[in-house]
Amino acid sequence: MTDFDPHMVLLIFAAAVVTYLTRIGGYILITKMTRIPPRVEAALNAVPAAVLTTLVAPAFFIGGWDTKVAMAAALLAGLRFSPTVMLITGWVVVMAWRHFAGI
């Protein structure tokens, strides 16, 4: 068992407070606006793509060829089919690659 570190507890608490303030701050800021300026609306519209990129990019660049091929197959499936089919396609491709390559 590790020793109790009060600095770590303080750091976790500070991170929780800052996270809460940024989340509630955005909500308060938006509710105070009578209309959303076009630049703010454009920034809010870009959030889903930015979040998806931050989730996918590290796996693509750190992962092996099995991951890269599976992501490419999932991307192609996602252009035509539902998100469920896209997920299943990526999963099947990476599992097949790992099975046949012996990874």
Contacts in CASP RR format, 6 or more apart in sequence:
PFRMAT RR
TARGET T0000
AUTHOR 0000-0000-0000
METHOD contacts of the structure
MODEL  1
MTDFDPHMVLLIFAAAVVTYLTRIGGYILITKMTRIPPRVEAALNAVPAA
VLTTLVAPAFFIGGWDTKVAMAAALLAGLRFSPTVMLITGWVVVMAWRHF
AGI
30 36 0 8 1.000
33 40 0 8 1.000
36 44 0 8 1.000
56 71 0 8 1.000
59 67 0 8 1.000
59 71 0 8 1.000
60 67 0 8 1.000
60 68 0 8 1.000
60 71 0 8 1.000
65 97 0 8 1.000
66 94 0 8 1.000
66 97 0 8 1.000
66 98 0 8 1.000
66 101 0 8 1.000
66 103 0 8 1.000
67 94 0 8 1.000
69 93 0 8 1.000
69 94 0 8 1.000
69 97 0 8 1.000
70 90 0 8 1.000
70 91 0 8 1.000
70 93 0 8 1.000
70 94 0 8 1.000
70 97 0 8 1.000
71 90 0 8 1.000
73 89 0 8 1.000
73 90 0 8 1.000
73 93 0 8 1.000
74 86 0 8 1.000
74 87 0 8 1.000
74 89 0 8 1.000
74 90 0 8 1.000
74 93 0 8 1.000
75 86 0 8 1.000
76 89 0 8 1.000
77 85 0 8 1.000
77 86 0 8 1.000
77 89 0 8 1.000
77 90 0 8 1.000
78 85 0 8 1.000
78 86 0 8 1.000
78 89 0 8 1.000
81 89 0 8 1.000
97 103 0 8 1.000
END
